[in-house]
């Protein structure tokens, strides 16, 4: 947790509240067990998946587990939400006092948004504002564009004025 607290500035109480832990996990990229930060993916308080991340930014999720947004319970019934491209970005917003924050499960490199479909009515349709807090690098911009394209048909219901072009692309 030294990396999360010392280098990323995430307070320990936030990590504890969000059930972030550290443990050894076998990673196929290295072929051995690595010290990993573990991000639990919960829905209605029930573990649906877990993401493991080592210091070299190797990732793994539970094989066969459903892809869902990280921290999805936090936005249910809220007027607005923030969507980040990574759990650490989401934790940074939570540490800054924003609670209605989710992260995509597969970062900016995961252009397939099919995992989102079953959450549209239950978690996103009621939003008056959705703020995409993506990086401004090529992959972050591509993810933002994929979101806008996927949701263009309902943009009027989610963004003020009904224009996706008015949606902020960064909160930094």
C-alpha positions as CSV (number, residue, x, y, z in Angstrom):
1,X,0.0,0.0,0.0
2,X,3.1,2.2,0.2
3,X,2.7,3.1,-3.5
4,X,-1.0,4.0,-3.1
5,X,-0.4,6.2,-0.1
6,X,3.1,7.5,-0.6
7,X,3.2,8.0,-4.4
8,X,-0.4,8.4,-5.4
9,X,-1.6,10.3,-2.3
10,X,-4.6,8.1,-1.6
11,X,-5.3,8.2,2.2
12,X,-5.3,4.8,3.9
13,X,-8.8,5.4,5.2
14,X,-10.1,5.7,1.6
15,X,-8.3,2.5,0.7
16,X,-9.8,0.7,3.7
17,X,-13.3,2.0,3.0
18,X,-13.0,0.9,-0.7
19,X,-11.7,-2.5,0.3
20,X,-8.4,-2.1,-1.6
21,X,-5.9,-4.7,-0.4
22,X,-2.4,-5.9,-1.4
23,X,-1.4,-9.6,-1.9
24,X,0.7,-11.9,-3.9
25,X,-0.9,-13.1,-7.1
26,X,0.3,-15.1,-10.1
27,X,0.5,-12.9,-13.2
28,X,0.7,-14.5,-16.6
29,X,2.8,-11.5,-18.0
30,X,5.7,-12.3,-15.6
31,X,5.0,-16.0,-15.1
32,X,5.3,-15.7,-11.3
33,X,3.7,-14.4,-8.2
34,X,3.9,-10.6,-7.8
35,X,2.9,-8.2,-5.1
36,X,-0.4,-6.7,-6.4
37,X,-2.8,-4.1,-5.5
38,X,-6.3,-5.7,-5.6
39,X,-9.4,-3.8,-6.6
40,X,-12.6,-5.6,-5.7
41,X,-15.5,-5.2,-8.2
42,X,-18.7,-5.2,-6.2
43,X,-22.3,-5.0,-7.2
44,X,-24.9,-4.7,-4.5
45,X,-22.1,-5.4,-2.1
46,X,-21.3,-8.7,-3.7
47,X,-17.9,-9.5,-5.2
48,X,-18.3,-10.0,-9.0
49,X,-14.6,-9.7,-10.0
50,X,-11.2,-8.6,-8.8
51,X,-8.4,-6.7,-10.7
52,X,-4.8,-7.3,-9.8
53,X,-2.1,-4.7,-10.6
54,X,1.6,-5.0,-10.0
55,X,4.2,-2.2,-9.8
56,X,5.1,-2.7,-13.5
57,X,1.4,-2.1,-14.5
58,X,0.7,-5.7,-15.4
59,X,-3.0,-6.4,-14.9
60,X,-5.2,-9.5,-14.5
61,X,-8.8,-10.0,-13.7
62,X,-10.6,-13.2,-12.5
63,X,-10.9,-15.5,-15.5
64,X,-14.6,-15.9,-16.5
65,X,-15.9,-13.3,-14.1
66,X,-18.2,-10.6,-15.4
67,X,-16.8,-7.2,-16.4
68,X,-18.6,-4.5,-14.5
69,X,-17.7,-0.9,-13.7
70,X,-15.5,-0.6,-10.6
71,X,-17.5,1.1,-7.7
72,X,-20.8,0.8,-9.5
73,X,-22.8,0.8,-6.3
74,X,-21.7,4.4,-5.6
75,X,-23.7,5.9,-8.5
76,X,-27.0,4.2,-8.2
77,X,-29.7,6.8,-7.6
78,X,-27.3,9.8,-7.8
79,X,-28.0,12.7,-10.1
80,X,-24.5,12.8,-11.6
81,X,-21.5,10.6,-11.9
82,X,-17.8,10.7,-12.8
83,X,-16.3,8.0,-15.0
84,X,-12.6,7.4,-15.0
85,X,-10.4,5.1,-17.1
86,X,-8.8,3.5,-14.0
87,X,-9.4,2.6,-10.4
88,X,-6.5,4.8,-9.1
89,X,-8.0,7.8,-10.9
90,X,-11.4,7.0,-9.3
91,X,-9.7,6.6,-5.9
92,X,-8.1,10.1,-6.4
93,X,-11.5,11.6,-7.0
94,X,-13.0,9.8,-4.0
95,X,-10.1,11.0,-1.8
96,X,-10.9,14.6,-3.0
97,X,-14.4,14.2,-1.7
98,X,-16.4,13.0,-4.7
99,X,-18.3,9.8,-4.0
100,X,-20.3,9.2,-7.2
101,X,-17.3,7.8,-9.1
102,X,-16.9,4.7,-11.2
103,X,-14.1,3.3,-13.4
104,X,-14.3,1.4,-16.6
105,X,-13.1,-2.2,-15.9
106,X,-10.5,-2.5,-18.6
107,X,-8.9,0.9,-18.9
108,X,-8.6,3.1,-22.0
109,X,-7.4,0.1,-24.0
110,X,-10.7,-1.7,-23.7
111,X,-12.8,-0.2,-26.5
112,X,-15.5,-2.8,-26.2
113,X,-18.3,-1.3,-24.1
114,X,-20.7,-4.2,-24.2
115,X,-20.2,-4.7,-20.4
116,X,-22.0,-1.4,-20.0
117,X,-25.3,-2.4,-21.6
118,X,-26.9,-4.0,-18.5
119,X,-26.2,-0.9,-16.4
120,X,-27.7,1.8,-18.7
121,X,-31.3,1.7,-17.2
122,X,-30.4,0.8,-13.7
123,X,-27.4,3.1,-13.1
124,X,-27.1,5.7,-15.9
125,X,-30.5,6.7,-17.3
126,X,-31.4,8.8,-14.3
127,X,-28.2,11.0,-14.5
128,X,-28.6,14.7,-15.3
129,X,-24.8,14.9,-15.8
130,X,-22.1,12.3,-16.6
131,X,-18.6,13.6,-16.5
132,X,-15.9,11.6,-18.4
133,X,-12.6,12.1,-16.5
134,X,-10.3,10.5,-19.1
135,X,-6.7,11.1,-19.7
136,X,-5.9,13.4,-22.7
137,X,-3.5,10.9,-24.3
138,X,-4.5,9.1,-27.5
139,X,-6.1,6.1,-25.7
140,X,-8.0,8.4,-23.3
141,X,-9.4,10.4,-26.2
142,X,-10.3,7.2,-28.1
143,X,-12.2,6.0,-25.0
144,X,-14.0,9.3,-24.6
145,X,-15.0,9.1,-28.3
146,X,-16.1,5.5,-28.0
147,X,-18.4,6.5,-25.0
148,X,-19.8,9.4,-26.9
149,X,-20.5,7.2,-30.0
150,X,-22.1,4.5,-27.9
151,X,-24.4,6.9,-26.1
152,X,-25.2,9.4,-28.8
153,X,-28.7,8.2,-29.1
154,X,-29.5,9.1,-25.5
155,X,-27.1,12.0,-25.1
156,X,-30.1,14.4,-24.7
157,X,-31.1,12.5,-21.6
158,X,-27.7,12.6,-20.0
159,X,-26.0,15.9,-20.8
160,X,-27.3,19.4,-20.2
161,X,-28.6,20.8,-23.5
162,X,-28.7,17.3,-25.0
163,X,-25.4,17.8,-26.8
164,X,-22.5,15.3,-26.3
165,X,-20.1,18.0,-27.6
166,X,-20.8,20.0,-24.4
167,X,-19.7,17.2,-22.2
168,X,-16.5,17.9,-20.3
169,X,-13.7,15.5,-21.3
170,X,-11.5,16.2,-18.2
171,X,-12.0,17.5,-14.7
172,X,-8.3,18.2,-14.2
